[in-house]
Amino acid sequence: AEHAVAQRLLKMSARWADIEHQTRDTRRYHKKILDEMRVYHSAYSTCAEIMRKFIERPTLVNVWAISCPGLLKSKSRELELQEPGTPMYLTTLAEKMRIDMLYDAVAHLKNIENERPIRASDIESKLVEVERLASAEARKIDAQEAVLMQELSDIGDGSDTVQEWVRVLHNAQTTKTLMMRGQGLYSLPPELFELVADMEIVDLGNNHLKEIPKEIEKLHSVKKLYLDDNELRTLPASMAKMHDYLTLLALAKNPLDTDIFNSYLGGLPNLFRFLREKRRNLRRSSTASKSAAGTRS
């Protein structure tokens, strides 16, 4: 239970927002580099496949010598119509690069043919060059992916924070004090209060909380509750149930609504009266809504 709650807390914290931000930026940065590398690797690899066919069928050299200029012109026009960086753009770029390399290889072989017949070894020498480029690019991709994995590992997945909060939740069972001040929490999972129901001191100050779950009423033994330095505008009406045992409620540095702020300034008894009235009004509103729904049906 402690681990599950700690994981929920992580997903509701600034730490998780930071992890997501860093992970997104890191993946975006490396994706651009890897996309370019994969374009080169694809171009080299497919070029090598076609050149292997040259060895089996040397007449293909003449076919590609005739086809390449038109193919290059067509792919160049197609590339101009694509949005840079999109999958279609990258695919078209790889195809154009492949044709460029084949055209260079074919031109080299045709120059040889002007002096003597093309031999298989002539094609093989060009093939070796292209295969070497493909292998080098594959190694670059592997190295870049390793860098990406290391950077993602350095960012972490928040497991260290989860373990830290598990210890906090576990120790709270002994000390009856839950200290979660300054943990960058944006919200609280309702199940947290069931887990720490018998706490006497709960410190949730200096976070980014905009609201408190109504399940806070499950803190049936809390004497001191610190909610200061958050972003609260109001409190759940369910807190009215705490009037028998809560002796200190810290709410400083919150943008409280005027009515609840004035009630708070009047002291805890006054605040509890305000919350009880708020709870009654909510019940009346709920009853009226159900009654209206019944009438319509």
Disulfide bonds with the S-S distance in Angstrom:
none
